[in-house]
Amino acid sequence: LCLNVLEPIFRKYPNMIVTSGFRHKNSGSKISDHVLGQAVDLQFPGASKSDYFQIAQEIKKLVSFKQLLLEYKNFGTKNPWIHVALSRVQSQNRNQIKTFFNHKKHSYGLSKLA
């Protein structure tokens, strides 16, 4: 995950920060790629909400992935984030892409909501 996802993204976007990575199975997190150490949530300080759509499009071209999620929200900080998962099992890297709004699926693929 670090070598194949985070490093290429960081080279292109040095303002990238990981807001969530590995989550312990007892953290209250439902079973997810985070619990397996195979997913990260990313934010980009200084990027506008509308920039996240373009960043997600670039990530889609830049790295292999199991899942790429662009999440928008209108509560809390209201800042979007991007979730990227990469499986150790190559056949599971199915390039699934979705856009979410307030933790609910908005659409398959990337949608610009800001």
N, C-alpha and C positions, 0 to 999 in steps of 0.2 A: 504494500500500500504506500509506504513512504517513497520507495524508489520509483514505482511505476505510476503513481498518481500525484502525490504531494510535491515531489521534486520538479516534475515538468510544469505543474501549475505555478509553483513558487517562482520558477525562472521567468515565466511570462508575467506573473502578477506578484511582485515582491511585497505588496501590502497584504497578502493573504494571511489570515489567521485561522487556526483550527479552534472552533468553539466547542466541539464535542468529538471525541475519538472513542477509545476503548471504554466500554461501560461494564462494570462488574455485573455478573448475573444476579446478584442480590441487591442491585441498585434501585430496583423497582421498575427498571426498564423492561418492556416486553421483549420477547426474544427477537433479536434483530441482528443485522450484520455488525452493529457496534459491539455487541456482546462477544462476537467471534473475533473482534479486532480487525474487521475487514471493511470498516466504513468510517467516514469522517464527515462532519458538518463544517462548512467553510463560510467565512465572511470576509469582506474586503473593505476595511476602513477607508473612508474618503470616496468610495464609489456611491453613486446615487442609486436610488431604488431602481430606476430604469436601466442603469448600467448592468444590473444582475442578469438580465436577459441576454445581453451580448456576451458577458463573461461565461454564462452557461453554454452558449453556442460555441464559444472557443474551446471550452473544456471538452465538449462533445467531440470535437475534431482532434484534440490534443492527446487524449488518453483513452485506453481501453477501460471498460467498466461493466459491472453487473447492473448497476442502477445509478441513474443520475436524476436527482429531484431538485427542482427549483421551487422554493417555498416562499410565498408572500404571506404577510399577516397584517392585520390592522389593530393589534393590541400590543401591550408591552412596549418594547422599543420600536416596534413597527418595521424593523430592519429585516430585509429578506435574508435567506441563506441558501446555500447549495449543499446538498448531500451527495456524496460519491461513495459507492461501494464497489469493491473489487474482490472477487472470489479467488481463492488459491487454486480452485478447480477451473481450468480454462473454459470448459464446456458450460459452466454456469454464468459466464460473463456474457449475458444476453442483450446487453445494451438497451435495457428498459429505461425509458425517459417519461417523466410525468411532471406536471406542474400542480402544486398544491396551493390552496388558500385557506388559512386558519386551520391547518392540519387535516384538511379534507381534500380529496382529489378533485381538482378543477378540470384537468384535461390530460389526455395522453399526448406526449410531445411537449415542446416548450411553448409556453404562451406568455406574452408580455402583458403583465397586469399592472405595471406602474409606469 
